[in-house]
Amino acid sequence: MSVIAEIIDTLENKLEKLLTKTNGLERHNQELQIEINQSAIIIQNQSEEIAALKKQYDTLKIASSLMGNDDNKRETKLKINSLIREIDYCIGQLSD
């Protein structure tokens, strides 16, 4: 009987260590999940900021061209023509 008792004690010890390790891994997993969520929020904020800065950059390029900068005149003319086409299309839609 003492052999069986020793086996049971050994199994209980191993089970206890396994449960402790499992709990530790679950806590670590939760911490990593929180970190992932925080990183995702940071990435989303940075993506929005990048989009806003790109839009601002494009606006500044157009404004610079309108003020006489020769570097972006072609792009500005294309943008203005595109806007005129959109306005003409809207007027055509309203006329129908």
C-alpha positions as CSV (number, residue, x, y, z in Angstrom):
1,M,0.0,0.0,0.0
2,S,2.8,2.4,0.7
3,V,3.9,2.1,-3.0
4,I,0.5,3.2,-4.1
5,A,0.5,6.0,-1.6
6,E,3.8,7.2,-2.9
7,I,2.5,7.1,-6.5
8,I,-0.6,9.1,-5.5
9,D,1.6,11.7,-3.7
10,T,3.8,12.0,-6.7
11,L,0.8,12.4,-9.0
12,E,-0.7,15.0,-6.7
13,N,2.6,16.9,-6.6
14,K,2.9,16.8,-10.4
15,L,-0.7,17.8,-10.8
16,E,-0.2,20.7,-8.4
17,K,2.9,21.9,-10.4
18,L,1.0,21.5,-13.6
19,L,-2.0,23.6,-12.4
20,T,0.4,26.3,-11.1
21,K,2.2,26.4,-14.5
22,T,-1.2,26.5,-16.3
23,N,-2.4,29.4,-14.2
24,G,0.9,31.3,-14.8
25,L,0.6,30.7,-18.6
26,E,-3.0,31.9,-18.5
27,R,-2.0,35.1,-16.7
28,H,0.9,35.6,-19.2
29,N,-1.5,35.0,-22.1
30,Q,-3.9,37.7,-20.7
31,E,-1.1,40.1,-20.4
32,L,0.0,39.5,-24.0
33,Q,-3.6,39.9,-25.2
34,I,-3.8,43.3,-23.4
35,E,-0.5,44.3,-25.0
36,I,-1.8,43.3,-28.5
37,N,-4.9,45.3,-28.0
38,Q,-2.9,48.4,-26.9
39,S,-0.6,48.0,-29.9
40,A,-3.6,47.7,-32.3
41,I,-5.0,51.0,-30.9
42,I,-1.7,52.7,-31.3
43,I,-1.4,51.4,-34.9
44,Q,-4.9,52.6,-35.7
45,N,-4.2,56.1,-34.3
46,Q,-0.9,56.3,-36.2
47,S,-2.7,55.2,-39.4
48,E,-5.3,57.9,-39.0
49,E,-2.6,60.5,-38.3
50,I,-0.7,59.4,-41.4
51,A,-3.8,59.7,-43.6
52,A,-4.5,63.2,-42.2
53,L,-0.9,64.3,-42.8
54,K,-1.0,62.9,-46.4
55,K,-4.2,64.9,-47.0
56,Q,-2.6,68.0,-45.5
57,Y,0.5,67.5,-47.6
58,D,-1.6,67.3,-50.8
59,T,-3.4,70.4,-49.8
60,L,-0.1,72.2,-49.2
61,K,1.2,71.1,-52.6
62,I,-1.8,72.5,-54.3
63,A,-1.7,75.8,-52.4
64,S,2.0,76.1,-53.2
65,S,1.4,75.6,-56.9
66,L,-1.4,78.2,-56.9
67,M,1.0,80.7,-55.3
68,G,3.5,80.3,-58.1
69,N,5.6,77.3,-57.3
70,D,6.5,75.7,-60.7
71,D,7.2,72.3,-59.2
72,N,3.6,71.1,-58.8
73,K,1.8,73.2,-61.5
74,R,1.0,70.1,-63.6
75,E,-0.5,68.2,-60.6
76,T,-2.5,71.3,-59.6
77,K,-3.9,71.7,-63.1
78,L,-4.9,68.1,-63.2
79,K,-6.6,68.4,-59.8
80,I,-8.5,71.5,-60.9
81,N,-9.6,69.9,-64.1
82,S,-10.8,66.9,-62.1
83,L,-12.7,69.1,-59.8
84,I,-14.3,70.9,-62.7
85,R,-15.4,67.6,-64.3
86,E,-16.9,66.6,-61.0
87,I,-18.8,69.9,-60.8
88,D,-20.0,69.6,-64.4
89,Y,-21.2,66.1,-63.7
90,C,-23.1,67.3,-60.6
91,I,-24.7,70.1,-62.5
92,G,-25.7,67.6,-65.2
93,Q,-27.3,65.4,-62.6
94,L,-29.2,68.3,-61.2
95,S,-30.4,69.3,-64.6
96,D,-31.9,65.9,-65.3
